[in-house]
């Protein structure tokens, strides 16, 4: 079992994750909540969020970004074009980044790494350029290094993420169709050198056919722990 002293990770269904660091920094990644069929409806976010991280512009990752930002007042971090759009909707505290860059807030260093996907932004009846898709590496004081892959296919440069940042705990999409499926996700876990994987982006919609059971099957023989929380369940 992973040992994370005073770190908590809560999967909120799909790719939405709420993380609380040992020093109490509150982080929300990919806020798809109200229209997310897997979101635990009784789950309460903290009154104040420190960081909201957006991996890319698709609505199943940012649908609630603007209302949650206005209510909980986090710094909203993401690729420049996407957070500029969020800012145009009246959100004041935005941090536009680009791939390879890092940003520090309290006890967390957020590093934006590549993901292989698309990132169109639906604004009314228009589709806008939402910037490049991304993943995030979170280097947290007195905690394992975390990696949220966003939406991505398998790519061999995941080995560079291992070399540069050595993530221990990964939140990896396994659902297939729009992202890598279980077999590719198992290879990704190896490339990244992960000790623990929390599968995400599965089971939300009928197209997402990949399952944690298949993922575990493809990891047989590897010393990689797979944790499969229910939506709203907190891993500590």
PyMOL commands that set and color helices and strands:
alter all, ss='L'
color gray80, all
select helices_A, chain A and resi 59-62+65-72+80-88+158-165+182-192+212-218
alter helices_A, ss='H'
color red, helices_A
select strands_A, chain A and resi 8-11+17-20+26-29+51-53+75-79+94-97+102-105+108-114+120-123+126-129+134-140+146-148+169-173+196-200+225-227+234-235
alter strands_A, ss='S'
color yellow, strands_A
deselect
rebuild
show_as cartoon
